[in-house]
């Protein structure tokens, strides 16, 4: 009987080992696509292509990883594609707008997804979106914007470039006029530079890397940062909630100040197999801490605040839990 028991135990152990080995997902001979919800030139594109350059080295089978821009709808086209049509085998990933949760909560008609069901792979960095005016504009501060009408470039109904100015107009009395139709922040900045608008919006990471000459030559005046508290790098620029005079106003403004926690993250479609999810998350986590990846981050002089997939998922679900009174007030402001 002892021999029978021992033989059975050995057999079970071998089967368990085989099962564990077989659980590793290989991406050999596959191509992984990182869809980017905006056009080239902005911080989403910057971070998305950075991930595409490095992720393959950290996935089993070392697949080819390509970046593909899928712009439109303030980032909604890429999100909806990932949710409904993209392959659910780990070969389709995306870097999408950080407002993915709030647009669902506020019932953006273009948001045809449930953000709680996406597979959250990991975050490269938090984000700080900034609003700035061209040096020739009569508006050089939020206080100026309350007195003088100025035009700002809009990049879609689900994007901060349009939502925050609209919110500020209703909550604190600014007089921003949104000129819609620009695909992403890069085109919006070009419009500002050419005189089509007075101001634009982009990520601080993109500005300090791609527009150093603007900062050095004082071509732009940064008037607002969409964060809960001022960044140490921009100590003289007000944070969004500071503009509110009442608790309700501060709560409303905080809706678009809290999305930085999502920042520049990689997500995958809903319904991925657990072993595929684990493989992607492990590879991503290994990548963001790899010396070569960190060296490029340092070379580009961009932010790096990685977050693991489970923590990112928890943060997204927390953002979905918006107080009903705040949600209803915001929806009324945006006409939803």
Buried (B, 14 or more C-beta within 10 A) or exposed (E): EEEEEEEEEEEEEEEEEEEEEEEEBEBEEBEBBBBBBBBBBBBBBBBBBBBBBBBBBBBEEEBEBEBEBBBBBBBBBBBBBBBEEBBBBBBBBBBBBBBBBBBBBBEBEBBEBEBEEBBBBBBBBBBBBBBBBBEEBEBBBBEBBBEBEBBBBBBBBBBBBBBBBBBBBBBBEBBBEBBEEBBBBBBBBBBBBEEBBBBBBBBBBBBBBBBEEBEEEEBBBBBBBBBBEBBEEBEEBBBBBBBBEEEEBBBBBBBBBBBBBBBBBBBBBBEBBEEBBBBBBBBBBBBBEBEEBBEBBEEBEBBBBBBBBEBBBEBBEEBBEBEEEBBEBBBEBBEE
